[in-house]
Amino acid sequence: MTLADTQTEPSAASTPSWDIELLYDGNCPLCLREVNFLQKKDAGRGIVHFVDIADPDYDPAQHGDVDFETAMGRIHAVLPDGSVVKNVEVFRRVYSALGMGWVYAATQWPIVGPIVDKIYDFWADRRLAMTGRPDLETIVAQRQSCESDRCRISDSSVE
């Protein structure tokens, strides 16, 4: 993990019951596939708290102050102490919390880690286009226009 992958936020008044809070894009089909897999592995234990940033009720103040645009650009997670992690570190932590740390263990190795980080950066920069969705600027603009209307962002239009 690099220093850029972690930022500290004030801790909440009470300690959450979950080990990690995963912020995900509920309008991304590939993200949903991963979240569904992780929810099955969590098996209702509440180890991971899943938060859909596409939900119109998403409030950054309740989730590490990670705003919608930032969360859409890279994957983020919030730890019980309020600190925020992002990028591949999120996957390492979520999989570890669910007892599957071995899946991402190699990403901590000196040669493998930087390669995986670059692959993730490539994916994150292109995931919207690769999943047939508008660019980030369009999605953010749609979101901002909906805030007063309380509408849900869809993949191709505003509902």
N, C-alpha and C positions, 0 to 999 in steps of 0.2 A: 504494500500500500504506500502511496506517495502522500506527501503532505497536502497536495492539491486535491486528493480524493477524500479528505476529511475536513470538516469545519465544525467548530463547536458552537452550539446554541444553548441558551439557558435551559436548565432542566425543568420539567413539568413539576407542578406542586406535589403530585403523587407519582409513585413508580408504576408504570404500565404493567399489565399482566403479560404482555408479549415480549419476546426477545428481540424482535426486529420488525419494523414497519416498512413494508415494501410499497413504494409509490409506483404505480404502473399506468399505462395508457390503455384504458378499457375500449378504445376504438381501434386498437392495433390488433389485427388477427393473430399475428405471431406472438405478440406479448400475451394475449389471452390464452393461447395454447400453453405457454410457459407457466402462467399463473394457474391455470387449471391443473397442470401437472403438480405444481408446488402445493396447491390446496389439497390435492389427494394425499400427498406425502405428509402434510400437516395433520390430516385426518381429524380435523375439529379440535385439535389440542390447543390452538390459539398461540402457538409459538411464533407464527408470522401473522402480523396484522396487515391485511391487504387493503390498500387505499387506491381507488380509481381516480386519477387526477382529471379524467374527462367528465366526471360527475359534476353537474352544475353547482352542487353544494360543497365542492372541494374548497377548503379554506387553508391557505398556506400557513397561517398563524397557528393552526392546530397540528401542522406536520412539518416541523423544523424550519418554518419560514421559506420553504422551497416553493417559489411561485410556479404557476402553470407553464410559462414559457421555458423556464430553466428545467423543469421536470420533463418537458417534452423533448428537450435537446439531448439529455443523457439520463440514464436510470439513476434513481436516488433511493436511499433508505434512511430511516431515522432510527437511532438506537434509543434504548430506554432513558439514557442520561441526556437526551436531546441533541447529541451530536449527529451530524449528517455524513453519510458516506455516499460515494457515487462511482459510476463506471463498473469495472470488473470486480472491484472490492465488494459491491453489493451482492453479486452472485456468490462470491466466496463466503460471505457472512450468512446469507440466507441458506445456502446448501449446508454449511457447517451447523447452523442452528437446527436444521432438520435431520442431522445425523448422516449427511451425505457429503461431508467436506472433502472426501477423496476425489470427487468429481472435478473440483477446481484446485486441488492441492498443487498440481504442476504449474499453475499460473503464478506461484510464488518463487519459482526457480529463476535464477538470474537470466538465462537465455529465453526460456519459454514465456515468462511474464511479460517482457516488453513486446514480444511478437503478438501475444494474445491481446494486449492493450491496443496495439495498432489495428488489429482485426476488429476489435470492438469499436474503436474510433471510426473506422471505415463504415461499419454497419450503422452506427448511430447517426452519422452524417447523411446516410442515404436511406434509412429505414422507411421514411414516409413515402418516398418515390418508389421504393422496392415493393411496398404494399399497396401501391396505386392510390395514394392519398395526396391531398394538396400539400404544398410546402408549408414549413413552419410559420412563416409570416402570415399566410392565408388563414391557417388554423387559429393562430393567436388573434387575428383581426375578427374572425367569426366569434371566437370566445368573448372578446371584449364587447362586441355588438350584442351579444346575448345576455350579458351580465344583468342588465336591468330587466330583460324579458324572461329570465330564468329558463332559457331553452337549452336543449341538449345538442351538442355538436355532433354531427354525423360525418361520415367519411366524405360525402360529396356536397352536402348542402347544410343549411341551418334549418332545423325543424322547429 
